[in-house]
Amino acid sequence: MDISVIEQEALHLSVSARAELAHKLLLSLDNMSESEVEEAWLDEAERRAGEIDRGIVQLVSSGEVSRKARYLLK
């Protein structure tokens, strides 16, 4: 099953249908075993590393993140 196809189909749903789907998906995460959670985090880390390698995302320094966080907490 290709996740990009599922994603494209889901993005064409109505707002209420997307919200319902998102809710169900989030609830399904509560039922994951520890090994499933670990695998999901590894998949996410690999996805993010791939985005960095391909130049899809712009990196932000820790200093910039700290400045933004302090500003938002004021």
C-alpha positions in Angstrom: 0.0 0.0 0.0 1.5 3.3 -1.1 1.1 6.0 1.7 1.4 8.8 -0.8 -1.7 7.5 -2.6 -3.6 7.3 0.7 -2.5 10.8 1.6 -3.6 12.3 -1.7 -7.0 10.6 -1.4 -7.4 11.7 2.2 -6.5 15.3 1.3 -9.5 15.3 -1.1 -12.0 14.5 1.6 -14.2 17.2 3.1 -12.9 19.0 6.2 -15.2 17.1 8.5 -14.2 13.7 6.9 -10.5 14.6 7.3 -11.1 15.6 10.9 -12.8 12.3 11.6 -10.1 10.3 9.9 -7.4 12.3 11.8 -9.2 11.6 15.1 -9.4 7.9 14.3 -5.8 7.7 13.3 -4.7 9.5 16.5 -6.8 7.2 18.6 -5.2 4.2 16.9 -1.8 5.3 18.1 -2.9 4.7 21.7 -3.2 1.0 21.0 0.4 0.6 19.7 2.8 -1.8 21.4 6.2 -0.4 22.6 7.9 -2.0 19.6 5.4 -0.4 17.2 5.9 3.0 18.8 9.7 2.5 18.5 9.3 1.5 14.8 7.1 4.5 14.1 9.7 6.9 15.6 12.4 5.2 13.6 10.4 5.6 10.4 9.8 9.3 11.3 13.5 9.9 11.9 14.4 8.3 8.6 11.7 10.3 6.8 13.0 13.6 8.3 16.7 12.6 7.6 15.7 12.0 4.0 14.0 15.4 3.7 17.2 17.0 5.1 19.4 15.0 2.6 17.2 16.1 -0.3 17.1 19.7 0.8 13.4 19.7 1.1 13.5 21.3 4.6 15.5 24.2 6.0 17.3 23.5 9.2 17.0 25.9 12.1 19.7 26.3 14.7 19.0 25.5 18.3 19.7 29.2 19.1 17.0 30.3 16.7 14.6 27.8 18.2 15.4 29.1 21.7 14.9 32.7 20.7 11.5 31.9 19.1 10.4 29.9 22.1 11.4 32.6 24.5 9.5 35.2 22.4 6.4 33.0 22.3 6.5 32.5 26.1 6.4 36.2 26.8 
